[in-house]
Amino acid sequence: MKTMTSGQPGSMSTTHGSTAGGFTAEERAAKKERAAELRAEGRQGAKQADALQGVLDKIMDMSPQDRAPAERVHVTVTTHAPELSPRTWYGMPAYANIDGKIVLFFQDSAKFNSRYATLGFQDSANLDDSELWPVS
């Protein structure tokens, strides 16, 4: 497993201009650069860039207590499962497999006025290798 240090895209450091545990200025700049790269790849790249921006916008719209774990989930998924594509799903940040099926999503507490945010898994996550089947 790769250990992230301050200043790397995806690190959750509070140095280098971070505000209250959110993305640092460097991380935001790197994400914008990646979106520009995807747009430059053409139509499919533009769709991916728009989907990524949609996820980042949804995360930024969350309350601070939900935004921090949503950012961590986003960084973890994009770092350790780059084959999953970020996109919104029912207005929530989500990550889809190569077939376009949602594997996991992050539901903030304000979505359905619930007490807690939820990290949820769909059937396409294939987490049922044992007697325990995690769903959220």
Beta strands, then each sheet from edge to edge (+ up, - down):
strand 1: 85-89
strand 2: 92-96
strand 3: 102-107
strand 4: 118-121
sheet 1: 1+ 2- 3+ 4-
end
